[in-house]
Amino acid sequence: MKLPRTLFLTLFLTHGVFSAPASGQPHLNGRSFRVERVRRGSNNLHGPTALRRAYTKYGIVPTDLGIDLDDFEPIAMHTAAQQDFSEPELDQTGAVSAASVQNDAAFVSPVTVGGQRLILNFDTGSSDFWVMNSRLPELETAGRTIFNPSKSNTFQEIEGATFNISYGDSSFAAGDVGYDTVDIGGATVKRQAIGLPTTVSPSFLQDTYSNGLVGLGFSKLNTVQPKKQKTFLDNIAASLDAPVLTASLISDGVGEYEFGIIDHTKYVGDIANVSIDSSNGFWEFKTAGFAVGGGPLKELDSVPTAIADTGTSLMLLAEDVVDAYYEQVQGAVFVSSASGYIYPCTAELPSLTMAVGEKHYATVPGEFIHFSEVGVNKTTGETVCYGGIQSNQGARMQIFGDAFLKAFFAVFDLRGPSLGLASPTY
């Protein structure tokens, strides 16, 4: 029997006092809008694919250890149906839907650029806004929707400007830059810098579900030269009720992003406010301790910081955290060809508590750490599953992706800046 979700998410063991971000109530002269996300299927995410995407994004080189996947019979994964974005979905609230693609490896949403409708990824782990476009070789864009600047009445070239963003050794986009009008759910920025790559990595060409990316990290991370450009969030912030982006990433229902307001009906209790160090351009915070299940809190010295990244599906953590976690999962083993831990799907997953900031601890229930069925053990006949917690392979920071964020109502607040976390009402 499952406990009620609100009881499962008694989420903080805190040394300090909870507090909502300052000026949390909206101002009457502002506005807000939201971006919805469609249902996440709990058994649809292909774990190894999600891990490879995360490693590529941050340039992490995996180390092969343990047994081989040949000992397991793979299970065919069911690809989520592609959502039809052919009809406008805007309403007075500024809502726009987002579809799960590639077995929840990414979420995409319709965005209008220069009057042209595109399907893009939203990502708090980067700060470039770029789109597949007509300046790419025609052979590479055949059969997909692209942005054509010559068909936009509002496009303006930024003479001499270029961008070059790399998400890892095999994932990149580079090319020209221009200004154009961007509309997301009815919220409009008239001079948003848009990257128009003339070259992209094969991984982006193979991704037919998305035609670009909206970076929502800090503008310092933006790669445009000779002058960095502001993100969509920075550009729209002054006209919002409050300069915030909230995320309600529900694991088994319809979630949403909402810009400009902290909706008090979306969470219970108080919001724990975590100070953000934006000096590297990420939503980065201290995380110097952890606990598995009901076990004791342990210090974490090797990788004392983490970033909150809506564009990554998994949690990539320090190896001592990952090893300690799967030691408590019966039958868990490391599979070298998947660069990650798998376990019998019948195993009960413990919760994981991580330090967030100086004063707070956030607990992720075990149900959110389960990701997907990946195969059948040829020896025992057991179905094996892939864990949503995997190693960061010694990288300088940990990545708190959707496996973490879906357990909370999260507030990305430019004031401070800070990351707010609270127990969601869903």
C-alpha positions as CSV (number, residue, x, y, z in Angstrom):
1,M,0.0,0.0,0.0
2,K,1.4,3.4,-1.0
3,L,1.3,6.2,1.5
4,P,-0.4,9.4,0.3
5,R,2.0,11.4,-1.7
6,T,1.9,14.4,0.6
7,L,3.1,12.1,3.4
8,F,5.8,10.6,1.3
9,L,7.1,14.1,0.7
10,T,7.8,15.1,4.2
11,L,10.8,16.3,2.6
12,F,13.1,18.3,4.8
13,L,15.3,17.6,7.8
14,T,16.4,21.1,8.5
15,H,19.0,22.7,10.8
16,G,17.4,26.1,10.2
17,V,14.0,27.8,9.6
18,F,12.0,27.5,6.4
19,S,11.2,30.7,4.6
20,A,9.5,31.7,1.4
21,P,11.5,33.9,-1.1
22,A,11.2,37.6,-0.4
23,S,8.3,39.4,-2.0
24,G,6.7,36.1,-3.0
25,Q,3.3,37.7,-3.6
26,P,2.8,39.0,-7.2
27,H,2.6,42.7,-8.0
28,L,-0.6,43.9,-9.7
29,N,1.2,45.6,-12.5
30,G,3.1,42.6,-13.7
31,R,2.1,39.4,-15.5
32,S,2.8,35.7,-15.5
33,F,2.6,32.8,-17.8
34,R,3.1,29.0,-17.7
35,V,4.4,26.2,-19.9
36,E,2.7,22.9,-19.3
37,R,4.4,19.5,-19.5
38,V,2.6,16.3,-20.4
39,R,2.3,13.2,-18.4
40,R,5.5,11.3,-17.6
41,G,5.2,7.6,-17.8
42,S,7.0,6.0,-14.9
43,N,8.2,3.0,-17.1
44,N,8.9,4.9,-20.3
45,L,12.3,6.5,-19.7
46,H,15.2,4.6,-21.2
47,G,17.8,4.9,-18.5
48,P,21.0,4.3,-20.5
49,T,19.9,6.8,-23.1
50,A,19.2,9.4,-20.5
51,L,22.6,8.8,-18.9
52,R,24.5,9.1,-22.2
53,R,22.7,12.4,-23.0
54,A,23.6,13.8,-19.5
55,Y,27.3,12.7,-19.9
56,T,27.5,14.3,-23.4
57,K,25.9,17.5,-22.2
58,Y,28.6,18.1,-19.5
59,G,31.5,16.5,-21.3
60,I,31.7,13.6,-18.8
61,V,33.7,10.6,-20.0
62,P,32.3,7.4,-18.4
63,T,34.6,4.7,-16.9
64,D,33.6,1.1,-17.6
65,L,33.4,-1.1,-14.6
66,G,31.6,-4.3,-13.4
67,I,29.7,-6.8,-15.4
68,D,28.5,-6.6,-19.1
69,L,25.0,-6.1,-20.4
70,D,25.3,-9.3,-22.4
71,D,24.2,-11.1,-19.3
72,F,20.8,-9.5,-19.8
73,E,18.1,-9.8,-22.5
74,P,17.1,-6.3,-23.5
75,I,13.5,-5.1,-23.3
76,A,12.1,-3.2,-26.2
77,M,11.3,0.4,-25.1
78,H,8.0,2.0,-26.2
79,T,8.5,5.5,-27.7
80,A,6.1,8.1,-26.4
81,A,3.6,9.3,-29.0
82,Q,4.6,12.6,-30.6
83,Q,2.2,15.3,-29.7
84,D,0.4,17.2,-32.4
85,F,1.4,20.9,-32.2
86,S,-0.3,21.8,-35.5
87,E,-3.0,23.9,-33.9
88,P,-2.4,26.9,-31.6
89,E,-2.8,26.1,-28.0
90,L,-2.5,29.5,-26.4
91,D,-5.1,30.8,-24.0
92,Q,-5.5,33.8,-21.7
93,T,-3.3,32.3,-19.1
94,G,-0.4,32.0,-21.6
95,A,-0.3,28.2,-21.3
96,V,1.5,26.1,-23.8
97,S,1.8,22.3,-23.7
98,A,5.0,20.3,-23.6
99,A,5.4,16.8,-25.0
100,S,7.5,13.9,-23.6
101,V,9.7,12.5,-26.3
102,Q,12.4,9.7,-26.6
103,N,11.0,7.9,-23.6
104,D,11.1,11.0,-21.4
105,A,14.7,11.7,-22.3
106,A,13.5,15.3,-23.1
107,F,10.5,17.5,-23.0
108,V,9.6,19.9,-25.8
109,S,7.3,22.9,-26.3
110,P,6.0,25.0,-29.1
111,V,7.7,28.4,-29.3
112,T,7.1,31.2,-31.9
113,V,10.2,32.8,-33.3
114,G,9.7,35.6,-35.8
115,G,6.1,34.4,-36.4
116,Q,7.3,30.8,-37.1
117,R,6.3,28.0,-34.9
118,L,9.0,25.7,-33.7
119,I,9.3,22.8,-31.1
120,L,12.1,23.5,-28.6
121,N,13.7,22.1,-25.5
122,F,13.7,24.2,-22.2
123,D,16.9,23.9,-20.2
124,T,18.1,25.6,-16.9
125,G,21.5,24.0,-17.4
126,S,22.6,26.2,-20.3
127,S,22.1,29.8,-21.5
128,D,22.0,29.9,-25.3
129,F,18.8,30.2,-27.4
130,W,19.3,28.6,-30.7
131,V,17.2,27.0,-33.5
132,M,17.6,24.7,-36.5
133,N,17.5,27.1,-39.5
134,S,17.8,27.6,-43.2
135,R,21.5,28.4,-43.0
136,L,22.3,24.7,-42.3
137,P,23.0,22.5,-45.3
138,E,19.7,21.6,-47.0
139,L,20.5,17.9,-46.8
140,E,20.7,18.1,-43.0
141,T,17.3,19.9,-42.5
142,A,15.3,17.9,-45.0
143,G,11.9,16.8,-43.6
144,R,12.0,18.9,-40.5
145,T,10.6,22.3,-39.4
146,I,13.2,25.0,-39.4
147,F,13.4,28.7,-38.8
148,N,14.0,30.9,-41.9
149,P,15.2,34.4,-41.0
150,S,14.3,35.7,-44.5
151,K,10.7,34.9,-43.9
152,S,10.6,36.9,-40.6
153,N,9.6,40.6,-40.8
154,T,11.2,41.2,-37.3
155,F,14.6,39.5,-37.8
156,Q,17.7,41.6,-37.4
157,E,21.2,40.3,-38.0
158,I,23.8,41.0,-35.3
159,E,26.8,41.8,-37.5
160,G,30.0,40.0,-36.5
161,A,28.3,38.0,-33.7
162,T,28.8,34.3,-33.4
163,F,27.9,31.6,-30.9
164,N,29.6,28.2,-30.2
165,I,28.0,26.1,-27.5
166,S,29.4,22.6,-26.6
167,Y,27.5,20.2,-24.4
168,G,30.3,17.7,-24.5
169,D,32.8,16.2,-27.0
170,S,30.1,15.1,-29.5
171,S,27.3,17.6,-29.0
172,F,27.6,21.2,-30.2
173,A,26.0,24.0,-32.2
174,A,27.8,27.0,-33.7
175,G,27.1,29.8,-36.2
176,D,25.5,33.2,-36.6
177,V,23.3,35.3,-34.2
178,G,20.4,37.6,-34.7
179,Y,17.6,39.3,-32.9
180,D,14.0,38.4,-33.3
181,T,10.6,38.4,-31.6
182,V,10.0,35.3,-29.4
183,D,6.6,34.3,-28.1
184,I,6.3,31.6,-25.4
185,G,2.7,31.1,-24.3
186,G,1.8,34.7,-25.0
187,A,4.8,36.3,-23.3
188,T,6.9,38.2,-25.8
189,V,10.5,39.4,-26.0
190,K,10.9,41.6,-29.1
191,R,14.7,41.5,-29.3
192,Q,15.7,38.0,-28.1
193,A,19.2,36.9,-29.3
194,I,18.8,33.7,-31.4
195,G,21.7,31.5,-32.5
196,L,21.4,30.4,-36.1
197,P,23.9,27.5,-36.3
198,T,25.6,26.8,-39.6
199,T,26.9,23.5,-38.1
200,V,25.5,21.2,-35.5
201,S,26.6,17.8,-34.1
202,P,25.1,14.6,-35.5
203,S,23.2,14.0,-32.3
204,F,21.1,17.2,-32.9
205,L,20.5,16.1,-36.5
206,Q,19.3,12.8,-35.3
207,D,16.9,14.4,-32.8
208,T,13.8,14.9,-35.0
209,Y,11.6,15.8,-32.1
210,S,13.2,19.1,-31.3
211,N,14.4,22.0,-33.4
212,G,16.5,23.9,-30.9
213,L,16.9,24.9,-27.3
214,V,15.8,27.7,-24.9
215,G,18.6,28.1,-22.3
216,L,17.4,29.3,-18.9
217,G,20.6,29.3,-17.0
218,F,22.3,32.6,-16.1
219,S,23.3,34.9,-18.9
220,K,27.0,34.7,-17.9
221,L,27.0,31.2,-19.4
222,N,25.9,32.5,-22.8
223,T,28.4,31.8,-25.5
224,V,27.7,34.7,-28.0
225,Q,30.8,36.6,-29.0
226,P,32.0,39.3,-29.0
227,K,29.2,40.3,-26.6
228,K,27.3,37.9,-24.4
229,Q,23.5,38.1,-24.8
230,K,20.7,37.8,-22.3
231,T,18.6,34.7,-21.8
232,F,14.8,34.7,-22.4
233,L,14.3,34.6,-18.7
234,D,16.5,37.7,-18.1
235,N,14.9,39.6,-20.9
236,I,11.3,38.9,-19.7
237,A,12.0,39.3,-16.0
238,A,11.3,43.0,-15.7
239,S,7.8,42.6,-17.1
240,L,6.8,39.7,-14.9
241,D,5.0,39.8,-11.6
242,A,8.2,38.5,-10.0
243,P,11.5,37.5,-11.7
244,V,11.0,33.8,-11.1
245,L,10.5,30.5,-12.9
246,T,8.7,27.7,-11.1
247,A,8.7,24.0,-12.0
248,S,6.1,21.4,-11.0
249,L,7.5,18.3,-12.7
250,I,4.9,15.7,-11.8
251,S,6.0,12.1,-12.2
252,D,2.6,10.6,-13.2
253,G,0.5,13.5,-14.4
254,V,0.5,16.9,-16.1
255,G,3.1,19.3,-14.7
256,E,4.1,22.8,-15.8
257,Y,6.6,25.6,-15.8
258,E,5.3,29.0,-14.7
259,F,7.1,32.3,-15.2
260,G,6.5,35.4,-13.1
261,I,4.5,34.1,-10.0
262,I,4.9,31.7,-7.1
263,D,1.5,30.0,-7.0
264,H,0.8,29.2,-3.4
265,T,-1.7,26.5,-4.4
266,K,1.1,24.4,-5.9
267,Y,2.8,23.6,-2.6
268,V,2.1,22.9,1.1
269,G,4.1,24.3,4.1
270,D,6.9,26.8,3.5
271,I,9.5,27.1,0.8
272,A,13.1,26.4,1.8
273,N,15.3,29.1,0.3
274,V,18.7,27.9,-0.9
275,S,21.4,30.5,-1.9
276,I,22.6,30.1,-5.4
277,D,26.2,30.8,-6.6
278,S,25.7,32.0,-10.2
279,S,29.4,32.8,-10.8
280,N,29.7,29.8,-13.2
281,G,26.4,30.5,-14.9
282,F,24.6,27.6,-13.3
283,W,21.9,27.3,-10.6
284,E,24.6,26.0,-8.3
285,F,24.4,25.5,-4.6
286,K,26.3,23.8,-1.8
287,T,25.6,20.1,-1.0
288,A,28.0,18.7,1.5
289,G,26.1,15.8,3.0
290,F,23.7,12.9,2.3
291,A,21.8,10.0,3.9
292,V,20.3,6.8,2.4
293,G,16.9,5.7,3.7
294,G,16.8,6.2,7.4
295,G,20.5,5.9,7.8
296,P,22.9,8.5,9.4
297,L,23.9,11.7,7.7
298,K,27.4,11.5,6.1
299,E,29.7,14.3,5.0
300,L,30.5,14.7,1.4
301,D,33.8,16.3,0.8
302,S,34.7,15.2,-2.8
303,V,32.0,17.1,-4.7
304,P,30.5,19.7,-2.4
305,T,28.3,21.5,-4.9
306,A,25.4,20.7,-7.3
307,I,23.3,22.4,-10.0
308,A,19.6,22.2,-10.6
309,D,19.0,21.3,-14.2
310,T,15.6,20.8,-15.8
311,G,17.3,19.6,-19.0
312,T,18.8,16.5,-17.5
313,S,16.6,13.5,-16.6
314,L,18.9,11.8,-14.0
315,M,20.7,12.7,-10.8
316,L,24.5,12.5,-11.4
317,L,26.1,12.3,-8.0
318,A,29.5,11.7,-6.4
319,E,30.5,8.1,-6.7
320,D,30.6,7.6,-2.9
321,V,26.9,8.7,-2.7
322,V,25.9,6.4,-5.6
323,D,27.8,3.4,-4.2
324,A,26.4,3.9,-0.8
325,Y,22.9,4.2,-2.2
326,Y,23.0,1.0,-4.3
327,E,24.6,-1.0,-1.4
328,Q,21.1,-0.6,0.1
329,V,19.3,-2.0,-3.0
330,Q,19.1,-5.7,-3.0
331,G,20.5,-7.3,-6.2
332,A,21.9,-4.0,-7.6
333,V,24.9,-4.3,-9.8
334,F,27.0,-2.0,-12.0
335,V,26.8,-2.7,-15.7
336,S,29.7,-1.4,-17.7
337,S,28.0,-1.2,-21.1
338,A,25.3,1.0,-19.6
339,S,27.7,2.9,-17.4
340,G,25.2,2.6,-14.6
341,Y,23.6,0.6,-11.9
342,I,20.7,-1.8,-12.5
343,Y,18.7,-3.8,-10.0
344,P,15.8,-6.3,-9.9
345,C,12.6,-4.4,-10.6
346,T,11.0,-6.1,-7.5
347,A,13.6,-4.5,-5.2
348,E,12.5,-1.7,-2.9
349,L,14.3,1.5,-3.4
350,P,15.2,3.6,-0.3
351,S,14.9,7.3,-0.2
352,L,17.9,9.6,-0.7
353,T,18.4,12.7,1.4
354,M,20.8,15.4,0.1
355,A,22.1,18.6,1.7
356,V,20.9,21.6,-0.2
357,G,22.6,24.8,0.9
358,E,23.8,25.6,4.3
359,K,20.7,24.7,6.4
360,H,18.4,22.3,4.6
361,Y,18.2,18.6,3.6
362,A,15.9,17.5,0.8
363,T,14.6,13.9,0.6
364,V,13.7,12.2,-2.7
365,P,11.4,9.2,-2.2
366,G,12.6,5.9,-3.7
367,E,9.6,5.8,-6.1
368,F,11.1,8.8,-8.0
369,I,14.5,7.1,-8.3
370,H,13.1,4.2,-10.3
371,F,13.3,4.9,-14.0
372,S,12.9,2.1,-16.5
373,E,12.9,-1.6,-17.2
374,V,15.9,-2.4,-19.3
375,G,16.2,-6.2,-19.6
376,V,15.7,-9.7,-18.2
377,N,18.5,-11.5,-16.4
378,K,19.2,-14.6,-18.6
379,T,20.2,-16.6,-15.5
380,T,17.4,-15.8,-13.1
381,G,14.6,-14.6,-15.5
382,E,14.2,-11.5,-13.3
383,T,13.2,-8.2,-15.0
384,V,15.9,-5.6,-14.3
385,C,15.5,-1.8,-13.9
386,Y,17.7,1.2,-14.3
387,G,18.2,3.7,-11.5
388,G,17.7,7.4,-11.7
389,I,20.8,8.0,-9.6
390,Q,24.1,7.4,-11.4
391,S,27.7,8.5,-11.0
392,N,29.0,11.9,-12.2
393,Q,32.3,10.1,-13.0
394,G,34.3,12.4,-10.9
395,A,33.1,15.7,-12.4
396,R,33.6,18.9,-10.3
397,M,29.8,19.2,-9.6
398,Q,26.8,17.0,-9.1
399,I,23.7,17.4,-11.4
400,F,20.3,17.4,-9.8
401,G,18.0,16.7,-12.8
402,D,14.4,15.7,-13.1
403,A,14.8,12.7,-10.8
404,F,15.3,15.2,-8.0
405,L,13.2,18.1,-9.2
406,K,10.0,16.1,-9.7
407,A,9.8,15.5,-6.0
408,F,9.4,19.2,-5.2
409,F,7.8,22.4,-6.2
410,A,10.9,24.3,-7.3
411,V,11.4,28.1,-7.6
412,F,14.2,29.5,-9.7
413,D,14.4,33.0,-8.4
414,L,16.6,35.7,-9.9
415,R,16.4,37.7,-6.7
416,G,19.3,36.7,-4.5
417,P,19.5,34.5,-6.6
418,S,18.0,31.5,-4.9
419,L,16.4,28.1,-5.4
420,G,13.3,27.4,-3.5
421,L,12.1,23.9,-2.7
422,A,8.7,22.9,-1.2
423,S,6.5,19.9,-0.8
424,P,4.1,19.9,-3.9
425,T,0.3,19.6,-3.5
426,Y,0.0,17.1,-6.4
